Amino acid sequence: KQWPKWLAWAEYWYNTNYHASLKTTPFEALYGRTPPVLVRGDTSLSTVDEVNKLTAERNIMLRELQEQLLRAQDLTRNQANKHRREVEYEVGDMVFLKIQPYKLKKLAKRLNQKLSPRYYGPYEVIQRIRVMAYKLKLPDDTIVHPVFHVSLLKKAVTPNVEPQPLPTCMNEDWYLEPTPEEAMDTRRNEYGEVEVLVKWKDLPAFENSWEVADKLRQEFPRFLIEVNESFEGAGIDSYARVCKRTHRQRGVDMH
């Protein structure tokens, strides 16, 4: 029943303690300066009994808050350690890199989702940055920062494995910025809009997606010009039949 009157102190203690995830205190993260030092109550007795009582209660509560926060930090640290791998790599080791790039989708509705995580590489370890981080030798045209946490790495134990290159359309923030490579098919959706089945450059076939032609024209006008030139004079239905016939000849199943 007495906890409500101590909530302000609990809030103060929480916000002025170091947080591992922030690498600072919440107070300093918010205000940009170190929190003011809290002076504990004078342990010398006052001539007023009520002052002595309040001072003793505050000091006891601050001590309890500190102990509870330390206990919570220990619990969090122990839980995290259960999932950590004791793995070390040496300079020169070849490792696979597990990444889960985001799709930067301005068009199709589902492109805000993550791709499934997969391993790329292998790449050479060229430097150990910290206990849990390593720098890899990535291709020269890669714009992703080359330092990775150990949890994203897996040692390549099989020699002469076929390398899996990083997507060339991935930016430094792990977003894919693909460009359309080929129009595979067309159709009309339930709203009567023309849609184009797009093959995206440097992405596998299962990432092909139906895109509304008008939106494609806004984002990639050159692509629609090339499509129209390829099927000049053909209506949308004729264009669809041509696409389907072409893929049947190639032995490609569109459904």
Backbone as CSV, one residue per row, in Angstrom:
resi,resn,N_x,N_y,N_z,CA_x,CA_y,CA_z,C_x,C_y,C_z
1,LYS,0.813,-1.209,0.000,0.000,0.000,0.000,0.850,1.264,0.000
2,GLN,2.102,1.136,0.404,2.959,2.316,0.469,3.727,2.559,-0.828
3,TRP,3.628,1.608,-1.804,4.421,1.751,-3.025,4.113,3.024,-3.805
4,PRO,2.854,3.450,-3.916,2.597,4.652,-4.730,3.435,5.853,-4.355
5,LYS,3.705,6.038,-3.073,4.466,7.231,-2.686,5.942,7.112,-3.043
6,TRP,6.392,5.883,-3.397,7.795,5.695,-3.766,7.995,5.578,-5.279
7,LEU,6.922,5.686,-6.048,7.048,5.519,-7.498,7.974,6.561,-8.119
8,ALA,7.913,7.780,-7.622,8.789,8.829,-8.172,10.254,8.479,-7.959
9,TRP,10.578,7.912,-6.791,11.958,7.507,-6.532,12.355,6.325,-7.415
10,ALA,11.428,5.402,-7.601,11.714,4.257,-8.473,11.983,4.722,-9.898
11,GLU,11.182,5.669,-10.364,11.378,6.213,-11.704,12.736,6.911,-11.818
12,TYR,13.084,7.684,-10.800,14.370,8.379,-10.810,15.519,7.381,-10.850
13,TRP,15.452,6.357,-10.024,16.552,5.392,-9.967,16.690,4.634,-11.277
14,TYR,15.567,4.288,-11.882,15.589,3.581,-13.167,16.210,4.457,-14.250
15,ASN,15.817,5.707,-14.304,16.267,6.596,-15.377,17.689,7.093,-15.194
16,THR,18.256,6.927,-14.003,19.624,7.390,-13.778,20.618,6.241,-13.662
17,ASN,20.172,5.013,-13.947,21.072,3.866,-13.959,21.464,3.511,-15.383
18,TYR,22.669,2.976,-15.534,23.210,2.616,-16.847,22.396,1.484,-17.462
19,HIS,22.042,1.624,-18.754,21.330,0.589,-19.498,22.252,0.054,-20.591
20,ALA,22.458,-1.248,-20.595,23.374,-1.840,-21.572,22.891,-1.620,-22.996
21,SER,21.584,-1.674,-23.217,21.063,-1.495,-24.573,21.260,-0.071,-25.080
22,LEU,21.218,0.908,-24.179,21.413,2.310,-24.564,22.868,2.736,-24.515
23,LYS,23.683,1.985,-23.785,25.080,2.351,-23.538,25.186,3.666,-22.766
24,THR,24.158,3.997,-22.042,24.135,5.196,-21.208,22.918,5.103,-20.297
25,THR,22.619,6.159,-19.579,21.403,6.176,-18.766,20.264,6.789,-19.577
26,PRO,19.009,6.396,-19.323,17.890,7.033,-20.024,17.866,8.546,-19.826
27,PHE,18.259,9.013,-18.642,18.288,10.452,-18.369,19.239,11.161,-19.326
28,GLU,20.454,10.619,-19.474,21.443,11.262,-20.338,21.049,11.155,-21.802
29,ALA,20.416,10.032,-22.180,19.968,9.884,-23.562,18.909,10.922,-23.911
30,LEU,18.075,11.270,-22.942,16.994,12.223,-23.193,17.459,13.671,-23.106
31,TYR,18.264,13.987,-22.085,18.628,15.383,-21.834,20.035,15.747,-22.295
32,GLY,20.843,14.755,-22.647,22.177,15.042,-23.147,23.177,15.439,-22.087
33,ARG,22.893,15.174,-20.846,23.821,15.481,-19.755,23.659,14.432,-18.665
34,THR,24.677,14.336,-17.839,24.627,13.353,-16.763,23.574,13.754,-15.733
35,PRO,22.921,12.783,-15.122,21.890,13.115,-14.131,22.497,13.749,-12.893
36,PRO,21.757,14.589,-12.228,22.272,15.213,-10.999,22.499,14.167,-9.915
37,VAL,23.503,14.414,-9.112,23.826,13.488,-8.032,22.775,13.606,-6.943
38,LEU,22.258,12.459,-6.551,21.260,12.451,-5.494,21.957,12.270,-4.151
39,VAL,21.848,13.253,-3.316,22.489,13.199,-2.002,21.581,12.448,-1.043
40,ARG,22.129,11.413,-0.453,21.336,10.665,0.518,21.083,11.513,1.765
41,GLY,20.070,11.115,2.474,19.704,11.859,3.674,20.819,11.852,4.706
42,ASP,20.942,12.927,5.392,21.952,13.046,6.447,21.679,11.998,7.522
43,THR,22.720,11.229,7.832,22.546,10.167,8.825,22.545,10.696,10.257
44,SER,22.957,11.944,10.418,22.923,12.515,11.772,21.481,12.805,12.165
45,LEU,21.204,12.675,13.392,19.846,12.844,13.878,19.430,14.306,13.872
46,SER,18.182,14.487,13.534,17.603,15.824,13.573,16.869,16.000,14.900
47,THR,16.615,17.221,15.204,15.848,17.497,16.426,14.361,17.244,16.218
48,VAL,13.987,17.015,14.927,12.585,16.754,14.603,12.431,15.271,14.289
49,ASP,11.636,14.567,15.058,11.464,13.124,14.881,10.920,12.763,13.498
50,GLU,10.006,13.566,12.966,9.411,13.257,11.665,10.454,13.321,10.552
51,VAL,11.390,14.261,10.655,12.475,14.358,9.671,13.355,13.122,9.729
52,ASN,13.697,12.676,10.916,14.499,11.463,11.069,13.799,10.255,10.445
53,LYS,12.499,10.173,10.649,11.732,9.052,10.109,11.721,9.071,8.584
54,LEU,11.446,10.223,7.994,11.408,10.341,6.535,12.774,10.074,5.918
55,THR,13.832,10.571,6.542,15.185,10.346,6.026,15.534,8.867,6.035
56,ALA,15.217,8.181,7.120,15.511,6.750,7.219,14.713,5.955,6.198
57,GLU,13.435,6.288,6.018,12.593,5.580,5.048,13.112,5.768,3.627
58,ARG,13.527,6.991,3.304,14.013,7.248,1.947,15.285,6.482,1.676
59,ASN,16.208,6.463,2.619,17.465,5.744,2.421,17.230,4.246,2.277
60,ILE,16.303,3.701,3.054,15.983,2.274,2.945,15.377,1.967,1.580
61,MET,14.458,2.812,1.131,13.816,2.583,-0.155,14.809,2.690,-1.305
62,LEU,15.695,3.666,-1.284,16.703,3.790,-2.337,17.603,2.569,-2.378
63,ARG,17.959,2.042,-1.229,18.795,0.849,-1.171,18.049,-0.366,-1.744
64,GLU,16.771,-0.483,-1.429,15.977,-1.588,-1.965,15.814,-1.471,-3.479
65,LEU,15.593,-0.257,-3.962,15.470,-0.051,-5.408,16.751,-0.436,-6.127
66,GLN,17.882,-0.051,-5.574,19.157,-0.395,-6.184,19.343,-1.903,-6.231
67,GLU,19.016,-2.591,-5.158,19.163,-4.046,-5.119,18.241,-4.726,-6.125
68,GLN,17.013,-4.233,-6.253,16.071,-4.828,-7.192,16.520,-4.621,-8.640
69,LEU,17.026,-3.437,-8.942,17.502,-3.176,-10.300,18.717,-4.030,-10.632
70,LEU,19.629,-4.169,-9.698,20.799,-5.016,-9.924,20.382,-6.468,-10.116
71,ARG,19.390,-6.916,-9.353,18.901,-8.287,-9.494,18.258,-8.487,-10.874
72,ALA,17.497,-7.495,-11.326,16.869,-7.584,-12.647,17.916,-7.593,-13.752
73,GLN,18.971,-6.790,-13.604,20.039,-6.772,-14.599,20.760,-8.109,-14.662
74,ASP,20.994,-8.714,-13.505,21.638,-10.031,-13.476,20.767,-11.079,-14.159
75,LEU,19.466,-11.027,-13.919,18.553,-11.979,-14.539,18.552,-11.830,-16.052
76,THR,18.502,-10.587,-16.524,18.527,-10.338,-17.969,19.828,-10.825,-18.586
77,ARG,20.949,-10.558,-17.905,22.244,-10.987,-18.416,22.339,-12.512,-18.467
78,ASN,21.843,-13.178,-17.453,21.895,-14.641,-17.431,21.036,-15.252,-18.531
79,GLN,19.869,-14.661,-18.773,19.016,-15.161,-19.845,19.676,-14.974,-21.203
80,ALA,20.318,-13.828,-21.396,20.993,-13.574,-22.674,22.161,-14.523,-22.876
81,ASN,22.883,-14.820,-21.805,24.036,-15.713,-21.921,23.639,-17.125,-22.312
82,LYS,22.413,-17.525,-21.997,21.959,-18.868,-22.362,21.901,-19.051,-23.874
83,HIS,21.694,-17.956,-24.594,21.536,-18.035,-26.046,22.798,-17.615,-26.797
84,ARG,23.855,-17.302,-26.076,25.088,-16.887,-26.737,25.942,-18.099,-27.067
85,ARG,26.577,-18.036,-28.221,27.472,-19.116,-28.619,28.908,-18.723,-28.298
86,GLU,29.616,-19.650,-27.698,31.033,-19.416,-27.420,31.830,-19.799,-28.664
87,VAL,31.827,-18.900,-29.636,32.481,-19.163,-30.917,33.537,-18.097,-31.148
88,GLU,34.694,-18.530,-31.583,35.763,-17.598,-31.929,36.304,-17.950,-33.304
89,TYR,36.660,-16.929,-34.049,37.240,-17.115,-35.371,38.616,-16.467,-35.404
90,GLU,39.460,-17.010,-36.251,40.803,-16.480,-36.433,40.876,-15.723,-37.749
91,VAL,41.793,-14.772,-37.812,42.032,-14.068,-39.071,42.441,-15.091,-40.126
92,GLY,41.792,-15.041,-41.266,42.041,-16.007,-42.325,40.972,-17.069,-42.440
93,ASP,40.151,-17.235,-41.397,39.046,-18.195,-41.469,38.043,-17.751,-42.525
94,MET,37.408,-18.736,-43.154,36.344,-18.463,-44.113,35.007,-18.724,-43.429
95,VAL,34.118,-17.753,-43.510,32.834,-17.871,-42.824,31.700,-17.472,-43.764
96,PHE,30.542,-18.063,-43.499,29.328,-17.640,-44.179,28.676,-16.525,-43.369
97,LEU,28.016,-15.635,-44.069,27.345,-14.498,-43.451,25.840,-14.680,-43.576
98,LYS,25.160,-14.734,-42.433,23.703,-14.883,-42.442,23.061,-13.507,-42.333
99,ILE,22.338,-13.142,-43.334,21.647,-11.855,-43.308,20.194,-12.059,-43.706
100,GLN,19.391,-11.131,-43.298,17.962,-11.150,-43.596,17.584,-9.778,-44.117
101,PRO,17.863,-9.522,-45.398,17.611,-8.186,-45.926,16.125,-7.872,-45.987
102,TYR,15.826,-6.598,-45.844,14.455,-6.136,-45.993,14.200,-5.839,-47.463
103,LYS,12.955,-5.983,-47.854,12.579,-5.584,-49.196,12.089,-4.139,-49.154
104,LEU,12.710,-3.323,-49.957,12.238,-1.946,-50.065,11.217,-1.923,-51.191
105,LYS,9.959,-2.009,-50.823,8.935,-2.172,-51.835,8.074,-0.931,-51.936
106,LYS,8.157,-0.279,-53.030,7.309,0.879,-53.256,6.035,0.468,-53.997
107,LEU,6.016,-0.740,-54.495,4.940,-1.147,-55.381,4.068,-2.225,-54.757
108,ALA,4.496,-3.478,-54.873,3.663,-4.578,-54.389,3.458,-4.499,-52.887
109,LYS,2.286,-4.910,-52.445,1.916,-4.754,-51.042,2.793,-5.583,-50.119
110,ARG,3.264,-6.721,-50.565,3.973,-7.622,-49.667,5.448,-7.293,-49.538
111,LEU,5.946,-6.301,-50.242,7.383,-6.064,-50.247,7.909,-5.353,-49.011
112,ASN,7.079,-5.103,-48.017,7.596,-4.557,-46.767,8.106,-5.653,-45.852
113,GLN,7.921,-6.893,-46.248,8.318,-8.014,-45.420,9.801,-8.297,-45.582
114,LYS,10.324,-9.036,-44.599,11.709,-9.463,-44.700,11.816,-10.670,-45.618
115,LEU,12.929,-10.770,-46.296,13.263,-12.009,-46.975,13.638,-13.046,-45.932
116,SER,13.541,-14.293,-46.303,13.979,-15.338,-45.387,15.484,-15.213,-45.174
117,PRO,15.955,-15.439,-43.942,17.403,-15.357,-43.712,18.128,-16.435,-44.485
118,ARG,19.269,-16.107,-45.020,20.057,-17.084,-45.764,21.533,-16.744,-45.608
119,TYR,22.357,-17.707,-45.953,23.802,-17.534,-45.806,24.419,-17.139,-47.145
120,TYR,25.315,-16.162,-47.077,26.052,-15.699,-48.247,27.539,-15.891,-47.981
121,GLY,28.281,-15.971,-49.058,29.717,-16.152,-48.905,30.198,-17.466,-49.478
122,PRO,31.289,-18.020,-48.942,31.991,-17.583,-47.721,32.912,-16.387,-47.960
123,TYR,33.213,-15.693,-46.851,34.092,-14.539,-46.875,35.194,-14.714,-45.835
124,GLU,36.300,-14.074,-46.094,37.469,-14.213,-45.215,37.383,-13.259,-44.024
125,VAL,37.709,-13.769,-42.845,37.826,-12.925,-41.653,39.164,-12.190,-41.722
126,ILE,39.126,-10.866,-41.697,40.371,-10.097,-41.813,40.722,-9.351,-40.525
127,GLN,39.778,-9.287,-39.582,40.086,-8.587,-38.326,39.048,-8.934,-37.268
128,ARG,39.541,-9.095,-36.044,38.636,-9.242,-34.907,38.501,-7.879,-34.248
129,ILE,37.306,-7.334,-34.272,37.089,-5.982,-33.771,36.916,-5.982,-32.263
130,ARG,36.028,-6.798,-31.791,35.780,-6.959,-30.362,35.595,-8.444,-30.094
131,VAL,35.229,-8.755,-28.869,35.058,-10.162,-28.509,34.004,-10.823,-29.380
132,MET,32.951,-10.083,-29.707,31.827,-10.673,-30.424,31.634,-10.102,-31.822
133,ALA,32.622,-9.427,-32.401,32.454,-8.811,-33.713,33.681,-9.045,-34.579
134,TYR,33.432,-9.249,-35.878,34.507,-9.526,-36.822,34.299,-8.720,-38.098
135,LYS,35.440,-8.375,-38.705,35.409,-7.672,-39.978,35.699,-8.670,-41.088
136,LEU,34.865,-8.651,-42.129,35.007,-9.586,-43.236,35.500,-8.866,-44.486
137,LYS,36.149,-9.624,-45.340,36.590,-9.099,-46.630,35.465,-9.320,-47.628
138,LEU,34.670,-8.279,-47.833,33.548,-8.351,-48.759,33.977,-7.873,-50.140
139,PRO,33.211,-8.176,-51.175,33.537,-7.685,-52.517,33.666,-6.166,-52.538
140,ASP,34.497,-5.680,-53.422,34.788,-4.244,-53.482,33.543,-3.396,-53.737
141,ASP,32.570,-3.942,-54.453,31.384,-3.152,-54.790,30.296,-3.232,-53.727
142,THR,30.591,-3.875,-52.590,29.607,-3.994,-51.518,29.601,-2.726,-50.677
143,ILE,28.421,-2.168,-50.436,28.326,-0.933,-49.660,27.883,-1.195,-48.227
144,VAL,27.639,-2.454,-47.876,27.264,-2.808,-46.507,28.490,-2.714,-45.611
145,HIS,28.325,-2.207,-44.396,29.428,-2.121,-43.438,29.959,-3.525,-43.160
146,PRO,31.273,-3.759,-43.226,31.820,-5.118,-43.194,32.020,-5.731,-41.816
147,VAL,31.549,-5.109,-40.744,31.725,-5.648,-39.388,30.413,-6.288,-38.943
148,PHE,30.512,-7.545,-38.442,29.312,-8.303,-38.118,29.451,-8.989,-36.767
149,HIS,28.317,-9.150,-36.099,28.274,-9.874,-34.833,28.495,-11.354,-35.092
150,VAL,29.093,-12.027,-34.119,29.429,-13.440,-34.276,28.195,-14.290,-34.532
151,SER,27.024,-13.860,-34.059,25.805,-14.639,-34.258,25.388,-14.717,-35.719
152,LEU,25.935,-13.833,-36.567,25.600,-13.823,-37.988,26.581,-14.627,-38.823
153,LEU,27.555,-15.253,-38.177,28.610,-15.953,-38.900,28.556,-17.449,-38.643
154,LYS,28.972,-18.208,-39.651,29.078,-19.663,-39.524,30.304,-20.109,-40.305
155,LYS,31.162,-20.861,-39.663,32.416,-21.252,-40.291,32.167,-22.154,-41.491
156,ALA,32.897,-21.877,-42.565,32.812,-22.703,-43.774,33.780,-23.868,-43.620
157,VAL,33.245,-25.055,-43.400,34.091,-26.227,-43.160,34.282,-27.058,-44.415
158,THR,33.449,-26.842,-45.424,33.553,-27.601,-46.668,34.349,-26.805,-47.684
159,PRO,35.462,-27.315,-48.167,36.258,-26.579,-49.158,35.569,-26.555,-50.521
160,ASN,35.941,-25.580,-51.306,35.462,-25.460,-52.685,33.939,-25.370,-52.770
161,VAL,33.318,-24.774,-51.780,31.875,-24.606,-51.819,31.523,-23.498,-52.801
162,GLU,30.399,-23.648,-53.491,29.997,-22.642,-54.466,29.584,-21.360,-53.742
163,PRO,30.222,-20.242,-54.041,29.913,-19.004,-53.309,28.518,-18.492,-53.626
164,GLN,27.912,-17.872,-52.626,26.609,-17.223,-52.782,26.817,-15.720,-52.613
165,PRO,26.848,-14.959,-53.698,27.147,-13.528,-53.585,26.013,-12.755,-52.929
166,LEU,26.368,-11.651,-52.295,25.366,-10.754,-51.726,24.547,-10.114,-52.843
167,PRO,23.278,-9.830,-52.613,22.479,-9.148,-53.634,23.088,-7.791,-53.972
168,THR,23.290,-7.544,-55.233,23.906,-6.276,-55.644,22.967,-5.092,-55.457
169,CYS,21.677,-5.362,-55.297,20.718,-4.263,-55.141,20.450,-3.942,-53.680
170,MET,21.270,-4.459,-52.763,21.070,-4.196,-51.342,21.883,-2.979,-50.929
171,ASN,21.222,-2.036,-50.218,21.928,-0.838,-49.791,22.531,-1.026,-48.406
172,GLU,23.142,0.037,-47.876,23.870,-0.075,-46.614,22.961,-0.306,-45.414
173,ASP,21.661,-0.098,-45.585,20.703,-0.315,-44.499,19.996,-1.660,-44.615
174,TRP,20.517,-2.548,-45.431,19.977,-3.901,-45.610,18.638,-3.902,-46.334
175,TYR,18.358,-2.860,-47.076,17.147,-2.834,-47.883,17.505,-3.153,-49.332
176,LEU,16.650,-3.939,-49.956,16.837,-4.229,-51.366,16.168,-3.138,-52.193
177,GLU,16.886,-2.680,-53.187,16.354,-1.674,-54.094,16.414,-2.236,-55.512
178,PRO,15.582,-3.230,-55.787,15.660,-3.894,-57.089,15.073,-3.041,-58.202
179,THR,15.510,-3.323,-59.407,14.950,-2.696,-60.595,14.342,-3.781,-61.467
180,PRO,13.265,-3.470,-62.177,12.633,-4.484,-63.023,13.533,-4.867,-64.186
181,GLU,13.583,-6.153,-64.454,14.436,-6.659,-65.525,13.630,-7.126,-66.729
182,GLU,12.486,-7.745,-66.471,11.719,-8.315,-67.576,10.244,-8.390,-67.196
183,ALA,9.379,-8.139,-68.179,7.942,-8.330,-68.003,7.602,-9.750,-68.426
184,MET,7.121,-10.541,-67.478,6.868,-11.951,-67.737,5.445,-12.220,-68.217
185,ASP,4.499,-11.403,-67.788,3.095,-11.659,-68.106,2.286,-10.417,-67.751
186,THR,1.042,-10.376,-68.190,0.140,-9.289,-67.816,-1.235,-9.854,-67.499
187,ARG,-2.013,-9.039,-66.796,-3.387,-9.431,-66.470,-4.135,-8.189,-66.003
188,ARG,-5.431,-8.347,-65.808,-6.228,-7.288,-65.197,-6.675,-7.766,-63.820
189,ASN,-6.530,-6.899,-62.830,-6.944,-7.288,-61.487,-8.438,-7.043,-61.293
190,GLU,-8.922,-7.270,-60.082,-10.355,-7.166,-59.804,-10.885,-5.744,-59.940
191,TYR,-9.981,-4.765,-59.971,-10.394,-3.372,-60.132,-10.283,-2.902,-61.581
192,GLY,-9.934,-3.819,-62.474,-9.783,-3.473,-63.877,-8.446,-2.867,-64.229
193,GLU,-7.517,-2.816,-63.275,-6.200,-2.238,-63.539,-5.303,-3.262,-64.232
194,VAL,-4.466,-2.766,-65.119,-3.497,-3.631,-65.787,-2.336,-3.908,-64.839
195,GLU,-1.974,-5.160,-64.683,-0.838,-5.563,-63.862,0.185,-6.288,-64.723
196,VAL,1.437,-6.116,-64.354,2.552,-6.751,-65.067,3.299,-7.647,-64.093
197,LEU,3.575,-8.883,-64.509,4.389,-9.779,-63.698,5.853,-9.441,-63.960
198,VAL,6.525,-8.941,-62.933,7.873,-8.400,-63.096,8.916,-9.380,-62.587
199,LYS,9.929,-9.601,-63.405,11.144,-10.293,-62.963,12.114,-9.208,-62.523
200,TRP,12.527,-9.267,-61.224,13.401,-8.240,-60.668,14.863,-8.615,-60.871
201,LYS,15.643,-7.643,-61.245,17.056,-7.875,-61.523,17.793,-8.336,-60.271
202,ASP,18.584,-9.393,-60.436,19.442,-9.951,-59.382,18.662,-10.601,-58.242
203,LEU,17.362,-10.823,-58.419,16.582,-11.544,-57.420,16.069,-12.845,-58.021
204,PRO,15.916,-13.887,-57.199,15.464,-15.180,-57.723,14.034,-15.116,-58.240
205,ALA,13.653,-16.155,-58.994,12.350,-16.164,-59.664,11.189,-16.117,-58.688
206,PHE,11.367,-16.696,-57.488,10.229,-16.699,-56.563,9.919,-15.306,-56.018
207,GLU,10.791,-14.329,-56.302,10.512,-12.950,-55.906,9.781,-12.174,-57.001
208,ASN,9.477,-12.824,-58.135,8.676,-12.158,-59.156,7.361,-11.701,-58.541
209,SER,6.863,-10.566,-58.968,5.643,-10.038,-58.355,4.790,-9.300,-59.380
210,TRP,3.492,-9.354,-59.135,2.542,-8.615,-59.962,2.502,-7.162,-59.498
211,GLU,2.710,-6.256,-60.439,2.724,-4.828,-60.133,1.728,-4.106,-61.029
212,VAL,1.047,-3.116,-60.458,0.117,-2.300,-61.240,0.912,-1.482,-62.252
213,ALA,0.495,-1.553,-63.506,1.263,-0.922,-64.585,1.420,0.580,-64.376
214,ASP,0.367,1.253,-63.909,0.457,2.704,-63.706,1.508,3.055,-62.657
215,LYS,1.581,2.258,-61.581,2.586,2.518,-60.551,3.983,2.202,-61.072
216,LEU,4.090,1.153,-61.860,5.380,0.842,-62.479,5.838,1.987,-63.365
217,ARG,4.891,2.544,-64.106,5.231,3.634,-65.021,5.753,4.842,-64.246
218,GLN,5.206,5.084,-63.068,5.666,6.208,-62.254,7.058,5.972,-61.687
219,GLU,7.317,4.746,-61.232,8.602,4.448,-60.595,9.695,4.135,-61.606
220,PHE,9.335,3.437,-62.668,10.330,2.998,-63.652,9.806,3.280,-65.055
221,PRO,9.750,4.552,-65.454,9.164,4.892,-66.761,9.895,4.252,-67.922
222,ARG,11.201,4.104,-67.819,11.964,3.528,-68.923,11.589,2.066,-69.140
223,PHE,11.315,1.366,-68.073,10.954,-0.045,-68.170,9.656,-0.217,-68.954
224,LEU,8.651,0.620,-68.681,7.380,0.523,-69.395,7.532,0.912,-70.852
225,ILE,8.424,1.875,-71.139,8.680,2.251,-72.532,9.243,1.064,-73.293
226,GLU,10.200,0.358,-72.670,10.801,-0.799,-73.320,9.783,-1.909,-73.518
227,VAL,8.902,-2.088,-72.540,7.855,-3.098,-72.678,6.938,-2.754,-73.834
228,ASN,6.511,-1.497,-73.909,5.608,-1.082,-74.979,6.263,-1.217,-76.344
229,GLU,7.552,-0.885,-76.431,8.253,-0.997,-77.703,8.372,-2.449,-78.141
230,SER,8.500,-3.351,-77.184,8.639,-4.764,-77.514,7.348,-5.333,-78.076
231,PHE,6.222,-4.758,-77.681,4.927,-5.267,-78.113,4.112,-4.136,-78.743
232,GLU,4.772,-3.391,-79.595,4.152,-2.218,-80.213,2.940,-2.628,-81.037
233,GLY,1.844,-1.939,-80.810,0.636,-2.197,-81.582,-0.238,-3.276,-80.997
234,ALA,0.201,-3.960,-79.965,-0.592,-5.031,-79.363,-1.335,-4.498,-78.152
235,GLY,-2.600,-4.868,-78.040,-3.373,-4.499,-76.866,-2.901,-5.295,-75.669
236,ILE,-3.444,-4.953,-74.507,-3.001,-5.613,-73.295,-3.320,-7.100,-73.317
237,ASP,-4.486,-7.477,-73.864,-4.837,-8.894,-73.920,-3.932,-9.638,-74.893
238,SER,-3.631,-9.006,-76.033,-2.712,-9.631,-76.980,-1.334,-9.774,-76.367
239,TYR,-0.920,-8.765,-75.645,0.388,-8.799,-74.993,0.464,-9.952,-73.999
240,ALA,-0.609,-10.158,-73.246,-0.634,-11.258,-72.287,-0.527,-12.596,-72.998
241,ARG,-1.254,-12.726,-74.133,-1.195,-13.999,-74.853,0.202,-14.248,-75.394
242,VAL,0.857,-13.183,-75.871,2.217,-13.329,-76.387,3.159,-13.783,-75.286
243,CYS,3.031,-13.162,-74.088,3.878,-13.542,-72.959,3.690,-14.998,-72.598
244,LYS,2.437,-15.425,-72.492,2.163,-16.800,-72.101,2.692,-17.778,-73.141
245,ARG,2.488,-17.439,-74.435,2.962,-18.332,-75.481,4.482,-18.429,-75.455
246,THR,5.144,-17.296,-75.237,6.607,-17.292,-75.181,7.116,-18.173,-74.063
247,HIS,6.490,-18.105,-72.902,6.958,-18.889,-71.764,6.610,-20.362,-71.902
248,ARG,5.506,-20.664,-72.597,5.220,-22.079,-72.847,6.289,-22.677,-73.743
249,GLN,6.751,-21.869,-74.713,7.807,-22.345,-75.597,9.104,-22.566,-74.841
250,ARG,9.342,-21.750,-73.801,10.549,-21.907,-72.993,10.391,-23.005,-71.950
251,GLY,9.160,-23.513,-71.803,8.933,-24.532,-70.786,8.784,-23.965,-69.405
252,VAL,8.347,-22.688,-69.305,8.199,-22.027,-68.018,6.743,-22.076,-67.606
253,ASP,6.481,-22.563,-66.420,5.130,-22.604,-65.881,4.868,-21.321,-65.117
254,MET,3.895,-20.555,-65.540,3.618,-19.265,-64.926,2.669,-19.375,-63.749
255,HIS,2.129,-20.510,-63.475,1.136,-20.634,-62.400,1.668,-21.533,-61.325
